[in-house]
Amino acid sequence: MSESCWDYPRPPRLEPARRRVRVLDPEGRLLADVDPAEGRAWRVLETSHPPTYYVAADALVPGAVRPGQGSSWCEWKGQASYVDLLGADGRVLRPRAAWTYPRPTPGYEALTGALAFYPSGVRCLLDDEEVQAQEGDFYGGWISSEVTGPFKGAPGTLGW
């Protein structure tokens, strides 16, 4: 089934993930593996963006992340905090590899504490399909074969 990101709503819609979500670190260690029946992964659909996937914090391997530096503001979901990805030995593999909403705005409460990983810094899979990263260094959408663009994020798309 194919869906266009231009059919996604604004404000964004939050829904349970329909596919198995897996995240692996750059060394190949499995960080999260969530079956859609578990209800511990979600996707956010917003006009002009590929879906952003979130996994519940308790679905992650213990000790995989720590609070990182910085924060950002989403007009829909509120204040986001960044997290660093740690290797099995505790060293930082990727600073700001993901973000989380400790206290999301009404309508997005299911995302409380869940993490959205940038597929540019880790390996992300939907079922057995490895996703591609959304262009740019701010958005963290997951581009799979089921979604079509064009997508916001590349140079020249800021004003979309």
Secondary structure, 3 states (H helix, E strand, C coil): CCEEHHHCCCCCEEEECCCCEEEECCCCCEEEEECHHHCCEEEEECCCCCCEEEECHHHECCCCEEEEEEEEEECCCEEEEEEEEECCCCCEEEEEEEEEECCCCCCCHHHECCEEECCCCCEEEECCEECEECCCCCCCCEECCCEECCCCCCCCCCCC
